Amino acid sequence: MNRRLSLSLEVAVTLVALLFVLPPTAKAGPPLVCWPFEIGGEKSLPWNGDGWRGGQSGYDLNRLVEDTLSLLTPQMPVLVRMETLRRATVYGMKDQIVAAELYASLRTRAAEADAKGKPDALALFDLGYLVEAYKQAGMAFKNIFPVKGVNGYDLAVRASGLSMRNPEMEFALALMTLDNRNAMHGEHLKLAVAGAPEGSLLARNLVSHFENRGRTFAELRSHVGVAKN
C-alpha cells in the first residue's frame, strides 16, 4: 500500500471515529476540519464551493507551505486564518510530507518570536490551531508528525491571553473543546459570543457552528447567558 493511500485510510477511520466522540450538533465531523468558516470576500487558499473538501482540483501541493505562509500576514483576521488553516489541513491530508513542512514552518516562526522575548500571538495561534486540526484529521498518528505530544489548545489559550481574550480566538477555543472533555468550553463560547457585534462575521459563524444552541444570534446569546449590549 503506498504512502498516500495509507494516510487516506487512516484519516478516514479517524474522522469516522470522531463522529462518535463529539456531542450531537447540527453539523457532522470534527469541527476544525469539517466545518467551513464564512470569510466574506477575504482571500484564502484556492477552494471550490462551500463544502469541507472543496479543494481546487489540480492544486500544486508543493506550493502549500509558501501559499499558506504568504496569506498568514499580521493583517489577516483570525476567522480567515482559521479557514485558511482548515483548508491547509485538508490539502495536507493528501501529502504528509508537505503537511509536516507546514507544521515545522509555523513552529519555527512562533519559536523565533519567543526566543527574541517578543511572543507573537498570531504565530502562536496559527501553530496551535494547526496542531489541533491535524489531530482531528488523524495525522497525529503518523510517526512523521510530532504533534501528538504538542498541546495546540494551550498554545491558542496563550495567544488569546496575549490578545486580551480575542473573541475570534475564543471561538476557535470553543471549537477545540467541543467534545466536552474540557471544562473551559462554556467559558470560551461565552467570551466569543460576548465579543461578537450583532450582524458581524463572527456572529454569523457562531450561529452557523452552534445552531443547535440558538438559530439566531439573540437565541445563542441567551443560551450562553450573555446580555444584549
Secondary structure as the mmCIF struct_conf table of DSSP 4:
data_model
#
loop_
_struct_conf.conf_type_id
_struct_conf.id
_struct_conf.beg_label_comp_id
_struct_conf.beg_label_asym_id
_struct_conf.beg_label_seq_id
_struct_conf.end_label_comp_id
_struct_conf.end_label_asym_id
_struct_conf.end_label_seq_id
HELX_RH_AL_P HELX_RH_AL_P1 ARG A 3 LEU A 19
TURN_TY1_P TURN_TY1_P1 PHE A 20 VAL A 21
BEND BEND1 LEU A 22 LEU A 22
HELX_LH_PP_P HELX_LH_PP_P1 PRO A 23 PRO A 24
BEND BEND2 ALA A 26 LYS A 27
BEND BEND3 GLY A 29 GLY A 29
HELX_RH_AL_P HELX_RH_AL_P2 PRO A 31 CYS A 34
BEND BEND4 TRP A 35 TRP A 35
TURN_TY1_P TURN_TY1_P2 GLY A 40 GLY A 41
BEND BEND5 LEU A 45 LEU A 45
STRN STRN1 TRP A 47 TRP A 47
BEND BEND6 GLY A 49 GLY A 51
TURN_TY1_P TURN_TY1_P3 TRP A 52 ARG A 53
STRN STRN2 GLY A 55 GLY A 55
HELX_LH_PP_P HELX_LH_PP_P2 GLN A 56 GLN A 56
TURN_TY1_P TURN_TY1_P4 SER A 57 GLY A 58
HELX_RH_3T_P HELX_RH_3T_P1 LEU A 61 ARG A 63
HELX_RH_AL_P HELX_RH_AL_P3 LEU A 64 LEU A 71
TURN_TY1_P TURN_TY1_P5 PRO A 74 GLN A 75
BEND BEND7 MET A 76 MET A 76
HELX_RH_AL_P HELX_RH_AL_P4 VAL A 78 GLY A 92
TURN_TY1_P TURN_TY1_P6 MET A 93 LYS A 94
HELX_RH_AL_P HELX_RH_AL_P5 GLN A 96 ALA A 115
TURN_TY1_P TURN_TY1_P7 LYS A 116 GLY A 117
HELX_RH_AL_P HELX_RH_AL_P6 ALA A 121 GLN A 136
TURN_TY1_P TURN_TY1_P8 ALA A 137 GLY A 138
HELX_RH_3T_P HELX_RH_3T_P2 MET A 139 PHE A 141
BEND BEND8 LYS A 142 LYS A 142
TURN_TY1_P TURN_TY1_P9 ASN A 143 ILE A 144
HELX_RH_3T_P HELX_RH_3T_P3 PRO A 146 GLY A 149
HELX_RH_AL_P HELX_RH_AL_P7 GLY A 152 LEU A 162
TURN_TY1_P TURN_TY1_P10 SER A 163 MET A 164
BEND BEND9 ARG A 165 ARG A 165
HELX_RH_AL_P HELX_RH_AL_P8 PRO A 167 MET A 176
TURN_TY1_P TURN_TY1_P11 THR A 177 ASP A 179
BEND BEND10 ASN A 180 ASN A 180
BEND BEND11 ASN A 182 ASN A 182
TURN_TY1_P TURN_TY1_P12 ALA A 183 MET A 184
HELX_RH_AL_P HELX_RH_AL_P9 HIS A 185 ALA A 194
TURN_TY1_P TURN_TY1_P13 GLY A 195 GLY A 195
BEND BEND12 ALA A 196 ALA A 196
HELX_LH_PP_P HELX_LH_PP_P3 PRO A 197 PRO A 197
TURN_TY1_P TURN_TY1_P14 GLU A 198 GLY A 199
BEND BEND13 SER A 200 SER A 200
HELX_RH_AL_P HELX_RH_AL_P10 LEU A 201 HIS A 209
BEND BEND14 PHE A 210 PHE A 210
HELX_RH_3T_P HELX_RH_3T_P4 GLU A 211 ARG A 213
BEND BEND15 ARG A 215 THR A 216
HELX_RH_AL_P HELX_RH_AL_P11 PHE A 217 VAL A 224
TURN_TY1_P TURN_TY1_P15 GLY A 225 GLY A 225
#
